[in-house]
Structure formats: C-alpha cells, structure tokens
Amino acid sequence: MENQDSYERARKRVDAKIGFAIHLVVYLLVNASLIVINSSTTPGYQWFGWPLGGWGIGLFFHGMSVFVFTGKSSIRERMIEKELKRGNER
C-alpha cells in the first residue's frame, strides 16, 4: 500500500514537471512568434510585451506551484487527507 502511495505521489510530481516544461516551451514558441509578427507589421509599437508579461506572470506562478509549493501543505492535499480520515472512522 505504501509503495503504491509513494509511486502515485512521484507520478503526480513528474506529471506536474512535464506539464510545466510543456507550458514553458509553448510560452517561448508563441511569444517568439508574436515578437516576429510585431516586428514585421507594426515596428513602431511594441505590443508583444503585453501578452509576454501577462502570460509570464501565469508561467511564474505555475513554476512556483510545481517547484516551490510542493508536498502535503496544499489545500487539496489536506482536504484529501481529511476525507481519508473520515472514511476510516466510519
């Protein structure tokens, strides 16, 4: 049982890291394209910074959730633990 739980936690962490890597690659590709489009169509106004910055904030928080705020301290994990305890009491 414990091996299964350890495996499941490790699998979720790996999935989260892969999800972040995909998010990062898409961010870089799309924003590089936007920079090229901006430079070729309206070089006088640098509008690409708006999506780059907004999406960058989201990417930052995604990274924080994957690499910094890990473990059982998340609200979701605490709720799951509480439900498991409740189920064992019945």
Residue pairs with C-beta under 8 A, 6 or more apart in sequence:
13 70
16 65
16 66
17 66
17 67
19 66
20 62
20 63
20 66
20 67
23 59
23 62
24 59
27 55
27 56
27 59
30 55
31 48
31 51
31 52
31 55
34 48
34 51
34 52
35 48
35 52
37 48
38 45
38 46
38 47
38 48
71 77
72 78
72 81
